[in-house]
Amino acid sequence: MILKLSVIKILTDKGLVDRFLSMDNLSAVKKFGLSKLVRIFKQETDDLEDLRVNLVRKYGIQSTKEGAKEGDYVVPDENMDIFLKEMQTVLDKDIDITDFKFSPEDLDGFTIEEILLLGDLING
């Protein structure tokens, strides 16, 4: 089975992954699986940042703000809608990840909000 998580959900869940990795009650197998997810999250966030930088350069202009460095860009108001539209298109896409689920026992000590963020990553 393949789980599908949106890019925006992955970015939201990234902090939870770090928390899971530090938990003592997770088995080595779960931590190993989770470390795979961390690599996927890292790659996705790196790819998203690369895309953001490229879009800022595409739709932006050289910054003229005081203290701006060579190569600093800003997206002007007239290009902001198209910039945000392209970014949102990417954020709305799903990313296939290998099957990895937590059992309810793995979630001991987590808040309801944190558990809800994990959504499809929870068995049952």
C-alpha positions as CSV (number, residue, x, y, z in Angstrom):
1,M,0.0,0.0,0.0
2,I,1.2,3.5,-0.8
3,L,0.3,6.4,1.5
4,K,-0.1,9.8,-0.1
5,L,0.8,12.9,1.8
6,S,0.7,16.5,0.5
7,V,3.8,18.5,0.5
8,I,2.3,20.9,2.9
9,K,1.4,18.1,5.3
10,I,4.9,16.7,5.1
11,L,6.3,20.1,6.0
12,T,3.9,20.3,8.9
13,D,4.7,16.8,10.2
14,K,8.5,17.2,10.0
15,G,8.8,18.4,13.6
16,L,6.8,15.4,14.8
17,V,9.2,13.1,13.0
18,D,12.1,14.5,15.1
19,R,10.1,14.0,18.2
20,F,9.3,10.3,17.3
21,L,13.0,9.6,16.7
22,S,13.8,10.7,20.2
23,M,11.1,8.5,21.9
24,D,12.2,5.6,23.9
25,N,9.0,3.6,23.5
26,L,9.4,3.1,19.7
27,S,10.9,-0.2,18.6
28,A,14.0,-0.2,16.5
29,V,12.0,-1.3,13.5
30,K,9.7,1.7,13.8
31,K,12.6,4.1,14.3
32,F,14.2,2.6,11.2
33,G,11.1,3.1,9.2
34,L,10.7,6.6,10.5
35,S,14.3,7.4,9.5
36,K,13.3,6.6,5.9
37,L,10.5,9.1,6.2
38,V,12.9,11.7,7.5
39,R,15.0,11.2,4.4
40,I,11.9,11.6,2.2
41,F,10.8,14.7,4.2
42,K,14.3,16.2,3.9
43,Q,14.5,15.6,0.1
44,E,11.0,17.1,-0.4
45,T,11.8,20.2,1.7
46,D,15.1,20.7,-0.2
47,D,13.3,20.3,-3.6
48,L,10.6,22.7,-2.5
49,E,13.1,25.3,-1.4
50,D,15.0,25.0,-4.7
51,L,11.7,25.5,-6.5
52,R,10.8,28.5,-4.4
53,V,14.2,30.1,-5.1
54,N,13.9,29.5,-8.8
55,L,10.4,31.0,-8.8
56,V,11.6,34.0,-6.9
57,R,14.3,34.6,-9.5
58,K,11.8,34.0,-12.3
59,Y,9.1,36.4,-11.0
60,G,11.2,38.6,-8.8
61,I,13.5,41.6,-9.3
62,Q,16.8,42.4,-7.7
63,S,16.1,43.8,-4.2
64,T,16.8,47.5,-3.7
65,K,16.2,47.5,0.0
66,E,18.9,49.0,2.2
67,G,21.3,46.2,3.3
68,A,20.2,43.9,0.5
69,K,23.0,41.7,-0.8
70,E,24.0,41.0,-4.4
71,G,21.6,38.3,-5.6
72,D,18.8,39.1,-3.2
73,Y,15.4,39.0,-5.0
74,V,11.9,40.1,-4.1
75,V,8.7,39.3,-5.9
76,P,6.9,42.6,-6.8
77,D,3.2,42.9,-6.2
78,E,2.4,42.6,-9.9
79,N,4.0,39.1,-10.0
80,M,2.9,37.9,-6.6
81,D,-0.4,36.2,-7.8
82,I,1.4,34.1,-10.4
83,F,4.2,33.3,-8.0
84,L,1.8,32.1,-5.3
85,K,-0.3,30.2,-7.9
86,E,2.7,28.2,-9.0
87,M,3.9,27.6,-5.4
88,Q,0.4,26.4,-4.4
89,T,0.3,24.0,-7.4
90,V,3.4,22.3,-6.0
91,L,2.1,22.4,-2.4
92,D,-1.1,20.7,-3.5
93,K,0.6,17.8,-5.1
94,D,0.7,14.4,-3.4
95,I,3.9,12.5,-2.8
96,D,3.9,8.8,-2.7
97,I,5.7,7.3,0.3
98,T,6.3,3.7,1.2
99,D,3.8,2.1,3.6
100,F,4.7,3.1,7.2
101,K,2.2,3.3,10.0
102,F,2.2,3.8,13.7
103,S,0.1,1.8,16.1
104,P,-2.0,3.6,18.7
105,E,0.4,2.4,21.3
106,D,3.2,4.3,19.6
107,L,1.3,7.5,20.2
108,D,1.3,7.4,24.0
109,G,2.2,10.9,25.3
110,F,1.2,12.8,22.1
111,T,-1.5,15.5,22.1
112,I,-4.7,15.1,20.1
113,E,-3.5,17.9,17.7
114,E,-0.2,16.0,17.1
115,I,-2.1,12.7,16.5
116,L,-4.5,14.4,14.1
117,L,-1.5,15.8,12.1
118,L,-0.2,12.3,11.6
119,G,-3.6,11.2,10.1
120,D,-2.8,8.6,7.5
121,L,0.3,7.5,9.3
122,I,-1.7,5.8,12.0
123,N,-3.0,2.2,11.9
124,G,-6.6,1.8,12.8
